[in-house]
Amino acid sequence: MNIFRLLRRRHTAQVAHDRLRILLAHERSRTANTDLVAILRSEVLAAVAKYIPVAIDQVDVNMDRSETLSTLQIDIHIPV
Amino acid sequence: MGQVLVVTSGKGGVGKTTSAAALGAALAESGQNVVIIDFDVGLRNLDLVMGAERRVVFDLINVIQGQAKLPQALIRDKRQERLYLLPASQTRDKDALTERGVARVIDDLRATFDWVICDSPAGIERGAILAMQHADIAAIVTNPEISSVRDSDRIIGLLDAKTEKAKKGQQVVKHLLVARYDESRASSGDMLQIEDIVEILSIPLLGIIPESEQVLRASNLGSPITICNPESAPGRAYFSAAKRLNGEVIPITIPRERNRLFGRLLGGRAA
């Protein structure tokens, strides 16, 4: 019993380390994108709005990053 | 032209104020003129930690709003004549800090002091952003504990995005100051190790401050640990960190408490 407890205790710092690495990788990519997405959103909207009336809440900008592929998706809902 | 150092962390209670006071006193001991600004408007504490709470007449907000001149608000340390404190206001809130006002105060202080140390409030709100705004160098105080490391990572992101340096396309020089480190708990596997924290945050180490009851004693007495007990383990750790801030290259060690009796015989200044 004591040995099990000892083994388990040895791991808490390692668990903390692994959890942090995963969490921070996720948070860094998200915060790094926030500004870019906001800029793209406003500039794309401005460009489209020159020709077609669109509402600001009718534009969706999404960015996805994976290890091999990043995608930028822009959806603009144009009134009929 | 002095250098502006921000002592920041994101998380509260990790030792920002203790570190700002200890580093400031250590830099002053090395012969440089130092001023520490408390940016924690509404919850000031640096005056207490430095034992100057009964000498506060004017504060940072008074200077920014023109009710006092800068030299009137500066408090000179009674033990170390090259060390000054600019207290925060206790009664106002952080909205009283203006970007322009802070810029003006920092510019004025930079002209006369070798080091302008900004003691940041916790959090990532306006007060913390204003404290880091003009920094050349940042000491990110981190405890070996997951929430502190996560918040430090966030602060590093802000230092790279929101500071004047960042806006000019330059970088604030970032250093990691690990505080409250318990060597025995780390080696038993219950506490994040230094290498883990450095690897995760990927910024260079400024120092490792060991967990020590001496830090609480120093704050009880209202004296930076580097003045109150310079020979204690945290005292020596802060002195080496201050040397590194001055560009000295010295190996990072984790100081241990020396034999107490031996220390006393040598005239340790423990009060």
Interface residues (C-beta under 8 A of the other chain):
Chain A: R9 R10 H11 T12 A13 Q14 A16 H17 R19 L20 R21 L23 L24 E27 R28 T31 A32 D35
Chain B: E145 I146 V149 R150 D153 R154 G157 A161 A186 S188 G189 D190 M191 L192 Q193 D196 I200
